[in-house]
Amino acid sequence: MLSSTFLDEIGYLALDQETSNLFYPVISTRHARKRSTLITTNSAFSEWGNILHNTTLAAAIADRLVENSEIFLLGGESLRKAQKDLPSTS
């Protein structure tokens, strides 16, 4: 069975303490079972301590996420902004 989890926009909103505490077991279990986890974020790992309200927890989560992973850093103009700036074709 192939099981993937997709988490979009981590850090867009800060998590409350209880949610932050629940996030670690999810990531840790997925890491132990070698399950795929795809995360999108505009926040560097160095900012995750503020998002999760705990730098130790953030470091443990980041450690599990980056082991045996591929990290893609995308840059450039926001696609939503670029589409908004396009002239109307109607």
C-alpha positions in Angstrom: 0.0 0.0 0.0 1.4 3.4 -1.0 0.4 6.2 1.3 1.3 9.8 0.8 0.4 12.9 2.8 0.4 16.4 1.4 0.6 19.4 3.7 0.2 22.7 2.0 1.3 26.1 3.3 2.9 25.2 6.6 3.5 28.4 8.4 0.8 30.4 6.6 -0.9 30.5 10.0 0.9 29.7 13.3 -0.3 26.5 14.9 -1.6 26.5 18.5 0.4 24.6 21.1 -1.9 21.6 21.1 -1.8 21.2 17.3 2.0 21.7 17.3 2.3 18.9 19.8 0.2 16.6 17.6 2.2 17.4 14.5 5.4 15.7 15.7 3.9 12.2 16.2 2.4 12.4 12.7 5.7 13.2 11.1 7.7 10.8 13.4 5.4 7.9 12.6 5.5 8.6 8.8 9.3 8.8 9.0 9.6 5.5 10.9 7.3 3.8 8.4 9.1 5.4 5.4 5.9 7.1 4.1 6.0 9.9 1.6 5.2 13.4 3.0 5.1 16.4 0.7 5.1 19.8 2.3 4.8 23.3 0.8 5.9 26.4 2.7 7.2 29.9 2.3 8.9 29.5 5.7 12.5 28.5 6.1 13.2 25.7 8.7 14.8 28.4 10.8 11.3 30.0 11.2 9.5 26.8 12.2 10.3 27.3 15.9 8.1 30.4 15.8 5.3 28.6 13.9 5.3 25.6 16.2 6.0 27.6 19.4 8.9 25.2 20.2 12.4 25.2 18.6 13.3 21.8 19.9 10.1 20.3 18.4 10.7 22.2 15.1 14.2 20.8 14.9 13.1 17.2 15.5 10.4 17.5 12.9 12.8 19.1 10.4 15.4 16.4 11.1 12.9 13.6 10.2 11.6 15.5 7.1 15.0 16.1 5.6 16.5 12.6 6.1 16.2 10.7 2.8 14.4 13.5 1.2 14.4 15.8 -1.8 14.1 19.5 -1.2 13.0 21.8 -4.0 13.5 25.5 -3.6 11.3 27.4 -6.0 11.7 31.1 -6.6 10.4 33.8 -8.8 7.2 35.7 -9.1 4.0 34.4 -7.6 1.9 32.6 -10.2 -1.2 34.1 -8.8 0.2 37.6 -8.9 1.6 37.0 -12.4 -1.8 35.9 -13.6 -3.5 38.9 -12.0 -1.2 41.2 -13.9 -2.0 39.7 -17.3 -4.1 42.0 -19.6 -7.6 40.8 -20.3 -8.0 38.8 -23.5 -11.8 39.4 -23.8 
